[in-house]
Amino acid sequence: MEYIEAPRFPAAMRHPFTELPALGDDRAALIVHRSRLSYLVLNRYPYNPGHLLAVPFRNVTDLDRLSPDGRADLMEEIALGKRLLATALKPDGFNIGFNLGKAAGGSIPHLHAHIVPRWSGDTNFMPVIGQARVLPQALDDTWKRLAAAATVLAGKARKSAKLNRSRS
């Protein structure tokens, strides 16, 4: 009920994708991971549980506005988001993409990629056709699972890098 009754968070923010990282509380902001140039955040109004957004820190509205490093970093965040969801939620598949411009469904004028976990028989049509939202798990609970998966994957990456250095 908290989710249903809550005002659109954060109501006071005019540019949530640049203001959320500045809050200083990734759990409250639902930020799951930060890289040098972009970050992963849970969508507060998801199509499916675990629906992540990969967002550049720079306020841009199109891929062409990012530097090559910025595009590469954003793609790495997208790939990491997919791995996090696969580890934590074990979906059957994924929808990954961008809605560029209002006509394409972009609701916030800031570049971001959607990483949507999919399960056979899920109800992703509900928000689009039925104007209803289905959220079987609280966003904070999903954040905890994904943050734990990020910690595990980061530890594996450090061990792998250390092993590769020792072999050189």
Secondary structure by P-SEA (a helix, b strand, c coil): cccccccccccccccaaaaaaaccccccccccccccccccccccccccccbbbbbbcccccccccccaaaaaaaaaaaaaaaaaaaaccccccccccccccccccccccbbbbbbbbbcccccccccccccbbbbcccaaaaaaaaaaaaaaaaaaaaaaaaaaaaac
